[in-house]
């Protein structure tokens, strides 16, 4: 249990550079990458929380979120690529 709490704390700390890159990020590609990373940090935290609370129903939400994140990443990559032309 303590290990999972430490992992949740590390995930929370890893969200700080994501927020900074979203705010500062000089290009749209930096912001898109930070948004993608932030979404995966949230999904990882949800997966760890599912193990911590022994609530496997959250894993269905994580699975759905990864599919949505993949589609969002592809869409953002196409959008950033179109803007750079």
HELIX and SHEET records of a PDB file:
HELIX    1   1 UNK A    2  UNK A   24  1                                  23    
HELIX    2   2 UNK A   28  UNK A   53  1                                  26    
HELIX    3   3 UNK A   57  UNK A   83  1                                  27    
END                                                                             
